[in-house]
Amino acid sequence: MLASVWRFRAASWLCGRVRDAARSDRMLSSTAELHAARSETVQLHDDNIVVTCRGKQLRFNYVWLRDHCPNSYNKSTFQREVDTATIDLSIYPESASVKDGNVLLTWPGGHVSKYSIQWLAENSYEATKKRVVQPRILWNSDIYKKAKIPSAKWDTFMSSDDELKTFLQNYLHYGIAFVDGVPATVEATEEVTQRVSLVRETTYGRMWCFTSDQSRGDTAYSQIGLDRHTDTSYFHEPCGIQVFHCLKHDGTGGRTLLVDGFYAAEMVREQSPENFELLSRVPIRQEYFEKTGAHHNHMVGISPVFSVYPWNHELYQIRYNNYDRAVINTVTHNLVQSWYVAHRELTTELRRPENELWLKLTPGKVIFIDNWRVLHGREAFTGLRQLCGCYLTRDDVLSTARCFGLQA
């Protein structure tokens, strides 16, 4: 049995040496041919090609190249047709060339793939690592006020794609956007939200309309002030967009507080990279209990305070809600103190007066808030204050923006 294993290994080694020699011959031949073609060249290596473009070298794995062959996509549905699981993991092109700004690869069996060098450069790991997924303008109160971002106008917004596009661009850049002149009804509020996205139905319903009647097991249904927070942090996927419309307020107080969580987070990253890293790595439980009348809910979400893309470390979500944070039992004893220090630094940044944008919501003004970025709160109030609103599906908002050619 042992001898059989050694014979198998020896045969595999010999086959590998023969294959390597053949590959080396092909690589030398291809390199010689390609150096004569423009300044853009490719070199074949064991498991990848190196594309030289504008003096920069980009590496592409062979399986990745075969998997992303432009000729293996359905041109009507834009979906991949190649069965990725059937690609030989040791696949190697029979030939390679550069022509008119394209890399041409011929695979075993005769299949030819043609890749634009520009496309390869844009989709290389090196390019993706440097490029932000969604450009944003971080703000504190002074920055936002000086920007003088105009609100969309209801009549124009409902009929003009240009107005909608401008609204979406403002929303993407700042995480908040407004529509003025909306009739002070639940129906009109729903209509204006559907111009942007789909309403996400939750345990609170589809369109909700509430006052301080304590009808739900949540402090939002009271008159007390609320500290800055993000909503539904206890969901596996927190709601993406929060919509508010104040239909009526006969009383005092009740101003809305907005804070750019990403601005505060980047201050932490700049001042204490180790604290930012801890808040983006340690999972924390968020929990919501409700036993109010017919409403019985128990929801749990587990995630770090910060969520970042691993390839470029871009922040894309913050979950911050001290009301709904559960028992911290997902952190080892030697990290708990450090986590509290990091959390305190973030809280200090979030609570700096210069980072607070206060405004009074009035009938007719509808606000859209990026719940993955901008924290909201409110001032305590007196009298009858009636709000309506909803949550919107984040994916559909971003889809609408991308269809307008916006980067999202």
Order of alpha helices (4+ residues) and beta strands (2+ residues): alpha-beta-beta-beta-alpha-beta-beta-beta-alpha-alpha-alpha-beta-alpha-alpha-beta-alpha-beta-beta-beta-beta-beta-alpha-alpha-beta-beta-beta-beta-alpha-beta-beta-beta-beta-alpha
